Amino acid sequence: MDAQSRGRAENIDPADQWVLNPDTGDYELRLNQSGGDSGGSPSTSAPRGSRRRDAVREDGGRRRDSPRDGAGRGAGPSREVPRQGGRRSARGQEGPGSGSSSNENSAGRRKRKAPKARRKKALLWTGGVMAFLLVGVSVGGYALYQHFNGNLNSVDIGDAGNKDVVTANAPLNILVIGTDKRTGKGNEGYGDKGSTGHADTNILFHVSKDRTNATALSIPRDLITDIPDCTAKQPDNSEKAIPGTQNIRFNVSLGQEGRDPGCTMETVKQITGLKVDHFMMVDFNAVKELSTAVGGVKVCLARAVKDKDSHLDLPEGPSKIQGEQALAFVRTRHSFGNQSDLDRIKVQQQFIGSMIRQMKSDDTLTSPTKLFKLADAATKALTVDKAIGSVPKLTTLAKELTKIDTKNISFVTLPVIDNPAEPKPITVVLDPVKAPQLFSMMRADTSLTEVAAQKKAAKSKQDALLKGTKAAAADVRVDVYNGGKIAGGAQQTVTWLQNTKGVLKSTNKANAPAKAAKTTLEYAPNQADQARALAEMMGLPGSALKKGTTDAEGLQAMVLTLGADFEGAGTPITGPAKIDIPKASADKAECAK
């Protein structure tokens, strides 16, 4: 059996069978695997004291004396138990409402048809990037469902994100923000006690359109950038228009001047050209609680470390850490590399990869106690946007994320260089060559890992795009609009097309009616040969071509709209196939140096 079917019987999901053990205070998994004989005993015993609570109603799945609101928001787990379809009580008789009449089967039980929702895989699944990143919870049972739902905190970010949980047949971008806000037990002593928090640790998690791979892009907190205008909800539920700030650290995009995560999302969009769909935000407690919930995270040090600032104290070689030591590990800066924040990011990525492996291991997935504690800690730790602010919505998101093999999750750090404006550089700025290349690859959904299926599909699509006759450059007629971020981009493109490629019938139409995320080329069916020619010249991906339904008439031109993915005339929109930057894989363990 695999980890998701292990211990399952009679089409009953493990997640449907959580019961409260009064002796421990924990929810535990009870699997009733009795056969057709009504006297058969379950192969896995229920926790002591729980059998009395197993009498259930057929019409509602609750005991008659169960309070309907026992799992309200903020309350502890309810003692309600989802119905198990004719399960026997401790007295050996059918529970109330079981309907044990003469027309029942010989075992005295009505054979239950599992509803569709319960036939689906409902095993609690919690995975993470950044040790607490990709949290998806899929649960069966009213009490657990309400309990986890009540744990979540959500923020209204207006139009900054995507109103849909998942947009079908499209890439998915999730921004994970680790704030340095000193909330939670034991965190007051870390300094900056009264701070509203900054965007201290930031990972843009880009999931490919075909869900075969993902890129986890770490954005340094000390990156000097421009923060755009944004509107943020305030604690009193009012909206505040916050003007943008130029030439400032990235980490002030959150918390400062009333900025919310939506402002950080808009800043990431401005930097990368990628629209961020959702955010997940956590504080110090998330690292401590989640590392403890999984029973510790395996890490490795190239040499022993005893850091007086973070209080990290670990020997050379492998260790298993949780709680305060886990937090110390991801906070430590002065004991690794050249003691910069960039080296701390590498250590955090190693910790994240290990956390992902631990969360998806059989040791975790087959332990009811760990699964409950992990899901409980994860949902308590998260603050998310309203679009994913409930268990069903997180479940939908989780189903997309579980499709990714850990070996195809690449961790990279945004390519940067020392800030040339500082005599003794402390901050960083974008690498003028490698950063645009990486952004272009991510916008084109190019994998940083060798995913054979994706490479084959991309090549097939490009071959199909270019297959067929191509018009001569002199016969290509196109109007160019600028919907991108580069001022004068339309004229720059027209000049390049005319002087370099011989496309003399190209016209600058100035600004597009609205900003565009991606470059598009609209053409009529009888302009396909022109479209193929222009696509080859500009390196347009197949997704950029938009074929119309009616033929062009007379001197009608194609319409090229430059988007945020346009990096300059002559630079292929698809970006490079590969890029030479350091990267790590989520499935490989490394030792921190």
C-alpha positions as CSV (number, residue, x, y, z in Angstrom):
1,M,0.0,0.0,0.0
2,D,1.1,3.5,-0.5
3,A,1.1,6.1,2.2
4,Q,-2.3,7.5,1.2
5,S,-4.1,4.1,1.2
6,R,-2.3,2.5,4.0
7,G,-4.8,1.3,6.7
8,R,-7.8,2.2,4.6
9,A,-10.8,-0.2,4.5
10,E,-14.2,-0.2,3.0
11,N,-13.7,3.0,1.0
12,I,-13.4,5.0,4.3
13,D,-10.7,7.7,4.3
14,P,-8.4,7.9,7.3
15,A,-9.3,11.6,7.6
16,D,-12.9,10.6,8.3
17,Q,-11.9,8.7,11.4
18,W,-10.2,11.1,13.7
19,V,-11.5,10.8,17.3
20,L,-10.5,12.7,20.5
21,N,-8.5,10.6,23.0
22,P,-9.6,12.1,26.4
23,D,-6.5,10.7,28.1
24,T,-4.0,12.6,25.9
25,G,-6.1,15.5,24.6
26,D,-5.0,14.6,21.0
27,Y,-7.0,13.6,18.0
28,E,-6.1,10.0,16.9
29,L,-6.9,7.9,13.9
30,R,-9.2,5.0,14.4
31,L,-9.6,2.6,11.5
32,N,-12.6,0.3,11.7
33,Q,-11.7,-2.7,9.5
34,S,-14.3,-5.2,10.7
35,G,-15.6,-7.6,8.2
36,G,-19.1,-8.6,7.4
37,D,-19.6,-10.3,10.7
38,S,-21.3,-8.0,13.0
39,G,-19.2,-9.2,15.9
40,G,-15.9,-8.5,14.2
41,S,-13.5,-6.4,16.1
42,P,-11.6,-3.5,14.5
43,S,-8.0,-4.2,13.5
44,T,-7.0,-0.9,15.0
45,S,-8.5,-0.1,18.4
46,A,-10.1,3.2,19.2
47,P,-8.6,5.3,21.9
48,R,-9.8,4.4,25.3
49,G,-13.0,6.2,26.2
50,S,-13.9,7.0,22.6
51,R,-16.2,4.2,21.8
52,R,-19.1,5.8,23.7
53,R,-18.9,8.7,21.3
54,D,-19.1,6.6,18.2
55,A,-22.9,6.3,18.2
56,V,-23.9,8.4,15.3
57,R,-27.0,9.5,13.4
58,E,-27.5,8.5,9.8
59,D,-29.3,11.8,9.0
60,G,-26.6,14.2,10.2
61,G,-23.5,12.4,11.1
62,R,-23.6,13.7,14.7
63,R,-24.7,12.3,18.0
64,R,-28.1,13.6,19.1
65,D,-26.6,15.4,22.0
66,S,-23.7,16.9,20.0
67,P,-23.7,20.7,19.9
68,R,-23.8,22.0,16.4
69,D,-21.5,24.9,17.1
70,G,-18.8,23.1,19.0
71,A,-16.1,23.8,16.5
72,G,-16.7,27.5,16.1
73,R,-14.0,29.9,15.1
74,G,-11.4,30.2,17.9
75,A,-12.8,27.2,19.8
76,G,-10.8,24.0,20.4
77,P,-11.5,20.8,18.4
78,S,-15.1,19.7,18.7
79,R,-16.0,16.3,20.1
80,E,-18.3,15.6,17.2
81,V,-17.5,12.5,15.2
82,P,-18.3,12.1,11.5
83,R,-20.6,9.1,10.8
84,Q,-19.0,5.9,9.9
85,G,-22.0,4.2,8.3
86,G,-23.6,1.7,10.8
87,R,-20.6,1.4,13.1
88,R,-21.3,-0.5,16.3
89,S,-21.3,1.2,19.7
90,A,-19.5,-0.1,22.8
91,R,-22.7,-2.0,23.7
92,G,-22.4,-4.0,20.5
93,Q,-25.6,-2.5,19.1
94,E,-26.3,-0.2,16.2
95,G,-26.0,3.5,17.0
96,P,-29.1,5.7,17.0
97,G,-30.8,6.1,13.6
98,S,-28.9,3.3,12.0
99,G,-32.1,1.7,10.8
100,S,-31.5,-2.0,11.7
101,S,-34.8,-3.3,10.4
102,S,-35.8,-6.6,8.8
103,N,-34.8,-5.5,5.3
104,E,-31.2,-4.7,6.4
105,N,-28.3,-7.1,5.5
106,S,-27.4,-10.1,7.6
107,A,-24.9,-8.1,9.6
108,G,-27.6,-5.8,10.7
109,R,-26.1,-2.9,9.0
110,R,-27.1,-0.7,6.1
111,K,-24.4,-0.6,3.5
112,R,-23.3,3.0,3.1
113,K,-22.5,4.6,-0.2
114,A,-19.6,6.9,0.3
115,P,-20.4,10.4,-0.9
116,K,-18.2,11.6,-3.7
117,A,-16.2,13.9,-1.4
118,R,-15.3,11.0,0.8
119,R,-14.1,8.8,-2.0
120,K,-11.5,11.3,-2.9
121,K,-8.1,11.3,-1.3
122,A,-8.7,13.1,1.9
123,L,-5.5,12.3,3.8
124,L,-4.2,15.4,5.5
125,W,-1.4,16.8,3.4
126,T,0.9,19.5,4.5
127,G,4.0,20.5,2.6
128,G,6.2,23.5,2.7
129,V,8.6,25.7,1.0
130,M,10.4,27.8,3.5
131,A,9.6,25.3,6.2
132,F,6.1,26.5,6.3
133,L,5.3,27.5,2.8
134,L,3.0,25.3,0.8
135,V,0.3,24.5,3.3
136,G,-2.6,22.5,1.9
137,V,-5.1,20.8,4.2
138,S,-7.5,18.3,2.9
139,V,-9.7,16.9,5.7
140,G,-12.8,14.8,6.2
141,G,-15.1,15.3,9.1
142,Y,-17.0,18.3,10.3
143,A,-15.2,18.9,13.6
144,L,-11.7,18.9,12.1
145,Y,-12.8,20.9,9.1
146,Q,-14.2,23.6,11.3
147,H,-11.2,23.5,13.7
148,F,-8.6,24.1,11.0
149,N,-10.8,26.6,9.2
150,G,-11.0,28.6,12.5
151,N,-7.2,28.6,12.7
152,L,-6.6,30.6,9.5
153,N,-6.1,34.4,9.4
154,S,-6.8,36.2,6.1
155,V,-6.2,39.7,4.8
156,D,-8.2,41.6,2.1
157,I,-5.6,42.7,-0.5
158,G,-8.1,44.1,-2.9
159,D,-6.9,43.8,-6.5
160,A,-3.3,42.9,-5.7
161,G,-3.8,39.2,-6.2
162,N,-6.0,36.7,-8.0
163,K,-9.6,36.3,-6.9
164,D,-9.5,32.7,-8.1
165,V,-7.7,30.1,-6.1
166,V,-6.2,28.5,-9.2
167,T,-6.5,29.7,-12.8
168,A,-6.7,26.6,-15.0
169,N,-4.1,26.0,-17.6
170,A,-1.8,28.8,-16.3
171,P,1.3,29.2,-14.1
172,L,0.8,29.9,-10.4
173,N,2.8,32.5,-8.4
174,I,2.7,32.5,-4.6
175,L,4.6,35.0,-2.5
176,V,5.8,33.6,0.9
177,I,6.7,36.4,3.4
178,G,8.5,35.7,6.6
179,T,8.0,38.7,8.8
180,D,10.3,39.7,11.6
181,K,7.4,40.9,13.8
182,R,8.3,39.8,17.3
183,T,4.9,38.2,18.3
184,G,4.4,35.0,20.0
185,K,5.7,33.4,23.2
186,G,9.4,33.7,23.7
187,N,10.0,36.0,20.7
188,E,10.1,39.4,22.6
189,G,13.8,39.0,23.3
190,Y,14.9,39.0,19.6
191,G,15.0,42.9,19.5
192,D,12.9,45.4,17.6
193,K,10.1,44.5,20.0
194,G,7.6,47.2,19.0
195,S,8.1,46.8,15.2
196,T,5.1,46.3,12.9
197,G,7.3,43.9,11.0
198,H,9.2,43.9,7.7
199,A,9.3,41.6,4.6
200,D,12.3,40.0,6.1
201,T,12.4,36.7,4.2
202,N,10.7,36.5,0.8
203,I,10.3,33.7,-1.6
204,L,8.4,33.9,-4.9
205,F,7.2,30.4,-5.6
206,H,6.5,30.0,-9.3
207,V,4.6,26.8,-10.3
208,S,4.8,25.9,-14.0
209,K,1.7,25.7,-16.1
210,D,1.9,22.0,-16.5
211,R,2.7,21.5,-12.7
212,T,5.8,19.5,-13.5
213,N,8.2,21.9,-11.8
214,A,8.6,25.0,-9.6
215,T,11.1,27.8,-9.0
216,A,11.5,29.2,-5.5
217,L,13.1,32.6,-6.0
218,S,14.5,34.2,-2.8
219,I,14.4,38.0,-2.9
220,P,17.0,39.6,-0.6
221,R,15.5,42.0,2.0
222,D,18.4,44.4,1.4
223,L,17.6,44.8,-2.3
224,I,17.4,48.5,-3.3
225,T,14.3,49.0,-5.4
226,D,11.3,51.2,-6.0
227,I,8.1,50.5,-4.1
228,P,5.0,51.4,-6.2
229,D,1.9,53.2,-5.0
230,C,-0.5,50.9,-3.3
231,T,-3.8,50.9,-1.3
232,A,-3.8,48.9,1.9
233,K,-6.4,47.9,4.5
234,Q,-5.8,49.3,7.9
235,P,-6.5,47.7,11.3
236,D,-9.7,49.7,11.6
237,N,-10.8,48.3,8.2
238,S,-10.3,51.6,6.4
239,E,-8.4,51.9,3.2
240,K,-5.2,54.0,2.9
241,A,-3.6,55.1,-0.3
242,I,0.1,54.9,0.2
243,P,2.4,56.8,-2.2
244,G,5.4,54.9,-3.7
245,T,8.9,55.3,-2.5
246,Q,12.0,55.2,-4.7
247,N,15.5,53.8,-4.1
248,I,14.7,52.0,-0.8
249,R,15.1,48.5,0.8
250,F,12.7,45.9,-0.4
251,N,11.8,44.9,3.2
252,V,10.0,48.1,3.9
253,S,7.3,47.1,1.3
254,L,5.5,45.5,4.3
255,G,4.4,47.0,7.6
256,Q,6.0,50.4,7.1
257,E,3.7,53.4,6.5
258,G,0.7,51.0,6.8
259,R,1.7,48.8,3.9
260,D,0.1,45.3,3.8
261,P,1.1,42.1,1.9
262,G,-0.6,43.4,-1.2
263,C,1.9,46.2,-1.4
264,T,4.7,43.6,-1.2
265,M,3.0,41.7,-4.0
266,E,2.8,44.8,-6.2
267,T,6.5,45.4,-5.5
268,V,7.4,41.9,-6.6
269,K,5.3,42.4,-9.7
270,Q,7.1,45.6,-10.6
271,I,10.5,44.0,-10.1
272,T,9.9,40.7,-12.0
273,G,7.1,41.4,-14.4
274,L,5.2,38.4,-12.8
275,K,1.7,38.9,-11.4
276,V,1.5,37.4,-7.9
277,D,-1.6,35.3,-7.4
278,H,-1.5,34.8,-3.6
279,F,0.5,35.4,-0.5
280,M,1.3,33.4,2.6
281,M,2.8,35.2,5.6
282,V,4.3,33.8,8.8
283,D,6.3,35.0,11.8
284,F,9.0,33.5,14.0
285,N,6.6,31.0,15.6
286,A,5.9,29.2,12.4
287,V,9.5,27.9,12.2
288,K,9.4,26.8,15.9
289,E,6.0,25.2,15.8
290,L,6.2,23.4,12.4
291,S,9.7,22.0,13.0
292,T,8.4,20.6,16.3
293,A,5.2,19.2,14.8
294,V,7.1,17.1,12.3
295,G,9.4,15.8,15.0
296,G,12.5,17.8,14.0
297,V,14.2,18.8,10.8
298,K,17.5,17.2,9.6
299,V,20.3,19.7,8.9
300,C,24.0,19.4,8.3
301,L,26.9,21.7,9.2
302,A,30.3,21.6,7.5
303,R,31.8,22.7,10.8
304,A,30.6,23.1,14.4
305,V,28.8,26.4,15.1
306,K,28.3,28.2,18.4
307,D,26.7,31.6,17.6
308,K,26.4,34.1,20.4
309,D,24.0,36.3,18.5
310,S,21.4,33.7,17.3
311,H,22.3,31.2,20.1
312,L,22.7,28.4,17.5
313,D,24.8,25.6,19.1
314,L,25.3,22.6,16.8
315,P,28.2,20.1,16.2
316,E,29.8,19.4,12.8
317,G,27.8,17.0,10.7
318,P,24.1,16.0,10.8
319,S,21.7,17.1,13.5
320,K,18.0,17.1,14.0
321,I,16.6,20.4,15.2
322,Q,13.3,21.9,16.2
323,G,11.8,24.8,18.2
324,E,14.2,27.4,19.3
325,Q,17.2,25.7,17.6
326,A,15.3,25.6,14.3
327,L,14.6,29.3,14.5
328,A,18.2,30.0,15.5
329,F,19.4,28.0,12.4
330,V,17.4,30.1,9.9
331,R,18.2,33.4,11.7
332,T,22.0,32.8,11.9
333,R,24.1,35.0,9.7
334,H,27.5,35.6,11.2
335,S,28.5,31.9,11.3
336,F,28.0,31.1,7.6
337,G,29.7,32.2,4.4
338,N,30.8,35.8,4.3
339,Q,28.3,36.6,7.1
340,S,25.9,38.4,4.7
341,D,22.2,38.0,4.3
342,L,22.8,36.3,1.0
343,D,24.6,33.5,2.7
344,R,21.8,33.3,5.3
345,I,19.4,32.8,2.4
346,K,21.4,29.7,1.3
347,V,21.1,28.2,4.8
348,Q,17.3,28.9,4.8
349,Q,16.9,27.2,1.5
350,Q,18.7,24.1,2.8
351,F,16.4,24.1,5.8
352,I,13.3,24.5,3.6
353,G,14.3,21.6,1.4
354,S,14.8,19.4,4.4
355,M,11.5,20.5,5.8
356,I,9.7,19.6,2.6
357,R,11.4,16.1,2.5
358,Q,10.3,15.5,6.1
359,M,6.8,16.7,5.6
360,K,6.4,14.4,2.6
361,S,8.1,11.4,4.2
362,D,6.3,8.2,5.2
363,D,7.4,8.9,8.7
364,T,5.1,12.0,8.7
365,L,2.3,10.9,6.3
366,T,1.6,7.6,8.2
367,S,1.6,9.2,11.7
368,P,-1.9,10.4,12.7
369,T,-0.5,12.3,15.6
370,K,2.1,14.1,13.5
371,L,-0.4,14.9,10.7
372,F,-2.8,16.5,13.1
373,K,-0.2,18.5,14.9
374,L,1.4,19.6,11.6
375,A,-1.9,20.7,10.1
376,D,-2.9,22.4,13.3
377,A,0.4,24.3,13.6
378,A,0.5,25.2,9.9
379,T,-3.0,26.6,9.8
380,K,-2.4,28.6,13.0
381,A,0.9,29.9,11.6
382,L,-0.5,31.2,8.3
383,T,-1.9,34.6,7.3
384,V,-3.2,34.4,3.7
385,D,-5.1,36.5,1.2
386,K,-8.9,36.1,1.3
387,A,-9.0,34.2,-2.0
388,I,-7.3,31.2,-0.2
389,G,-8.5,32.0,3.3
390,S,-10.4,28.8,4.0
391,V,-9.7,25.0,4.2
392,P,-11.5,24.2,1.0
393,K,-9.6,26.9,-0.9
394,L,-6.3,25.8,0.6
395,T,-7.2,22.2,-0.4
396,T,-7.7,23.2,-4.0
397,L,-4.3,24.9,-4.0
398,A,-2.7,21.9,-2.3
399,K,-3.9,19.6,-5.0
400,E,-2.0,21.6,-7.5
401,L,1.1,21.7,-5.4
402,T,1.2,18.0,-4.7
403,K,1.7,17.3,-8.4
404,I,5.3,18.7,-8.2
405,D,8.1,16.2,-7.6
406,T,10.6,17.6,-5.1
407,K,13.5,16.9,-7.4
408,N,11.9,19.5,-9.8
409,I,11.7,22.3,-7.2
410,S,14.7,24.6,-7.7
411,F,15.8,27.1,-5.1
412,V,17.5,30.2,-6.5
413,T,18.4,33.6,-5.2
414,L,17.7,36.7,-7.2
415,P,20.9,37.6,-9.1
416,V,22.3,40.8,-7.5
417,I,25.5,42.8,-7.2
418,D,26.8,45.1,-4.5
419,N,25.2,48.5,-4.5
420,P,27.7,50.7,-6.4
421,A,26.2,53.9,-4.8
422,E,27.6,52.8,-1.4
423,P,31.3,53.3,-0.4
424,K,31.2,50.1,1.7
425,P,28.3,48.1,0.2
426,I,25.7,46.9,2.6
427,T,22.7,46.7,0.2
428,V,22.4,45.1,-3.2
429,V,20.9,46.0,-6.6
430,L,19.7,43.8,-9.5
431,D,22.4,42.1,-11.6
432,P,21.8,44.0,-14.9
433,V,22.4,41.0,-17.0
434,K,21.3,37.8,-15.1
435,A,18.3,39.2,-13.3
436,P,16.4,40.2,-16.5
437,Q,17.3,36.8,-18.0
438,L,15.9,34.9,-15.0
439,F,12.7,37.0,-15.0
440,S,12.3,36.4,-18.7
441,M,12.7,32.6,-18.2
442,M,10.1,32.6,-15.4
443,R,7.6,34.7,-17.4
444,A,8.1,32.3,-20.3
445,D,7.5,29.4,-17.8
446,T,11.0,27.9,-18.6
447,S,12.0,25.3,-16.1
448,L,15.3,25.6,-14.2
449,T,15.3,21.8,-13.9
450,E,15.6,19.2,-16.7
451,V,11.9,18.2,-17.0
452,A,11.9,16.0,-20.1
453,A,8.1,16.2,-20.7
454,Q,8.1,20.0,-20.5
455,K,11.1,20.3,-22.8
456,K,9.5,18.0,-25.4
457,A,6.2,19.9,-25.2
458,A,7.9,23.3,-25.6
459,K,9.9,22.1,-28.6
460,S,6.8,20.6,-30.2
461,K,4.8,23.8,-29.7
462,Q,7.6,25.9,-31.1
463,D,8.0,23.6,-34.1
464,A,4.3,23.8,-34.8
465,L,4.4,27.5,-34.5
466,L,7.2,27.9,-37.1
467,K,6.0,25.1,-39.3
468,G,4.8,26.4,-42.7
469,T,5.6,29.2,-45.0
470,K,6.9,32.5,-43.7
471,A,6.4,35.8,-45.4
472,A,9.3,37.9,-46.6
473,A,10.3,40.7,-44.2
474,A,9.2,43.3,-46.7
475,D,5.7,41.8,-46.7
476,V,5.2,41.8,-42.9
477,R,2.8,44.5,-41.9
478,V,2.5,45.2,-38.1
479,D,1.3,48.0,-35.8
480,V,3.3,48.1,-32.5
481,Y,1.8,49.2,-29.2
482,N,3.7,49.7,-25.9
483,G,2.0,48.1,-22.9
484,G,5.3,47.2,-21.2
485,K,7.5,48.9,-18.6
486,I,10.1,50.3,-21.0
487,A,9.4,53.9,-22.0
488,G,9.6,54.3,-25.8
489,G,9.5,50.5,-26.3
490,A,7.3,50.7,-29.4
491,Q,9.6,53.1,-31.2
492,Q,12.6,51.1,-30.2
493,T,11.0,48.0,-31.6
494,V,10.0,49.6,-34.9
495,T,13.4,51.1,-35.4
496,W,15.0,47.6,-34.8
497,L,12.5,45.9,-37.1
498,Q,13.1,48.4,-39.9
499,N,16.9,48.8,-39.7
500,T,17.9,45.3,-38.6
501,K,15.2,43.0,-40.0
502,G,13.9,44.8,-43.0
503,V,10.3,45.0,-41.8
504,L,9.6,48.4,-43.4
505,K,5.8,48.2,-42.9
506,S,6.0,48.5,-39.2
507,T,4.3,51.4,-37.4
508,N,4.7,52.9,-33.9
509,K,1.2,53.3,-32.4
510,A,2.5,54.6,-29.1
511,N,1.0,53.4,-25.8
512,A,-1.5,50.5,-25.6
513,P,-4.9,51.2,-24.0
514,A,-3.7,49.4,-20.9
515,K,-0.6,47.8,-19.4
516,A,0.0,44.2,-20.5
517,A,1.7,41.4,-18.5
518,K,2.8,39.6,-21.6
519,T,3.6,40.5,-25.2
520,T,1.0,39.4,-27.7
521,L,0.7,39.3,-31.5
522,E,-2.8,39.4,-32.9
523,Y,-3.2,38.2,-36.5
524,A,-5.9,37.2,-39.0
525,P,-6.0,33.7,-40.5
526,N,-4.7,34.9,-43.8
527,Q,-1.7,36.6,-42.0
528,A,-0.3,33.4,-40.6
529,D,2.8,33.5,-42.8
530,Q,3.5,37.0,-41.6
531,A,2.9,35.9,-37.9
532,R,5.4,33.0,-38.3
533,A,8.0,35.4,-39.8
534,L,7.7,38.0,-37.0
535,A,7.6,35.4,-34.3
536,E,10.8,33.9,-35.5
537,M,12.5,37.4,-35.6
538,M,11.4,38.4,-32.1
539,G,11.6,35.0,-30.4
540,L,7.9,35.0,-29.5
541,P,6.6,31.9,-27.6
542,G,3.6,30.1,-29.0
543,S,1.4,31.5,-26.2
544,A,2.0,35.0,-27.5
545,L,0.2,34.4,-30.8
546,K,-3.5,35.2,-30.9
547,K,-5.2,34.1,-34.0
548,G,-8.4,35.9,-35.1
549,T,-11.5,34.4,-36.7
550,T,-11.9,36.6,-39.8
551,D,-9.4,37.4,-42.6
552,A,-7.6,40.7,-42.8
553,E,-8.8,43.1,-45.5
554,G,-6.7,45.4,-47.7
555,L,-3.7,47.0,-45.8
556,Q,-4.8,45.8,-42.4
557,A,-1.8,45.2,-40.2
558,M,-1.2,42.7,-37.4
559,V,-1.2,44.1,-33.8
560,L,1.9,43.6,-31.7
561,T,1.4,44.7,-28.0
562,L,4.6,44.8,-26.0
563,G,4.1,43.6,-22.4
564,A,6.1,43.5,-19.1
565,D,8.1,40.6,-20.5
566,F,9.6,42.9,-23.2
567,E,13.2,43.5,-22.2
568,G,14.3,45.5,-25.2
569,A,14.4,45.3,-29.0
570,G,16.4,42.2,-30.2
571,T,16.0,40.4,-26.9
572,P,13.9,37.2,-27.4
573,I,10.6,37.3,-25.4
574,T,11.1,33.6,-24.5
575,G,14.3,34.4,-22.7
576,P,17.3,32.1,-22.6
577,A,16.8,28.3,-22.4
578,K,19.3,28.1,-19.6
579,I,21.0,30.5,-17.1
580,D,24.2,30.2,-15.2
581,I,23.3,30.9,-11.6
582,P,23.6,28.8,-8.4
583,K,20.6,26.7,-7.6
584,A,19.7,23.9,-5.2
585,S,17.1,21.1,-5.5
586,A,14.5,20.4,-2.8
587,D,15.4,16.7,-2.9
588,K,19.1,17.0,-2.1
589,A,20.6,17.5,1.3
590,E,23.6,19.8,1.7
591,C,25.8,20.9,4.6
592,A,25.7,24.6,5.6
593,K,29.2,26.2,5.3
